[in-house]
Amino acid sequence: RRATSQIGSFAHMPPLLLLPLGLLPALCAGFDSCPWPNAASSATHSSSGSLRSMNTPGLPQRSTGGRARALRLRAGDVDDSPPLLIVGAGVLGRRAAALWQTAHPGAIVYGATREADPQRQSELRAEGITPCVRSQFGTAELPACKHVLFCAPPGGNDDYAAEVGSALRMWDSGDGDGAFVFTSSAGVYAEQGGGMVREGSAVGASPRAQRLLDAERRTLDAGGTVLRLAGLYTLERGAHSAWFKMGSVASSPQTLINQVHYDDAAAAAVAALLRPARAEVLVVADD
């Protein structure tokens, strides 16, 4: 599939190439303020489809060679330390937690997992994340948060939409200055012929797509933001890793896939969390 987005271009890059972050300035376009200084100039598609350039404060840069560099924050840019609840404290969730802690020094980050695993909880604590389990939702043990990120995968969830609904009840959306972000997948799109897709393009009807779309609808109905992520990868994991193990791949050399590095997906999630809450769908991919 090939795709473009109002927040950047859906990329068609070799899966091992680690790319500069190009989508965060566009995500920041709707901010009243953005916590990351010294952004590079970038471009985004406006709602009319034309390109416009911008200088957006807040672009985390990636170093030469593709390794992510930590976001840096100017003293005085952020006065408070809002807590964050992450449902699904895995590879993506933990990277988002690190970015949130960089932007909000001293903030409590709760990492919710399905079950209590002592080893995993120890690892979360070592990263400054307060571990919790989903059974604590709605109890006095775990307070509601103005910022909630749901990035748990659908696998193993008999009723994925209900899981998202449970997390939504942990979102304190009362005064409108927080956000709920659900990470979905660009795999929901129906396009299979190499055409371009945008946020509003037709979606598929497969059981997997429907499970994600049901969860998206829960999020949107509650005023949350949906991020449709391209295929996630790092240098060590992703589609390319599986292909290398095959020896040969039965596919056309002209085939294009859409990818997004875990670091960039985490940065996009944090950028969306910092926007005023709004019911919208955004596509996230390498540019």
Secondary structure, DSSP 8 states (H G I E B T S, - for coil): ---EETTEE-----TT------SHHHHGGG-S--S--S--EEEEE-TTS-EEEEE-S----B-TTS-B------TTS------EEEES-SHHHHHHHHHHHHHSTT--EEEEESS--HHHHHHHHHTT-EEEEGGGTTSTTS--BSEEEE---STT-TTHHHHHHHHHTTB--TTS--EEEEEEEGGGB---SS----TTS-B--SHHHHHHHHHHHHHHHTT-EEEEE-EEE-SSSSHHHHHHHHSS--S-TT----EEEHHHHHHHHHHHHTS----EEEEE---
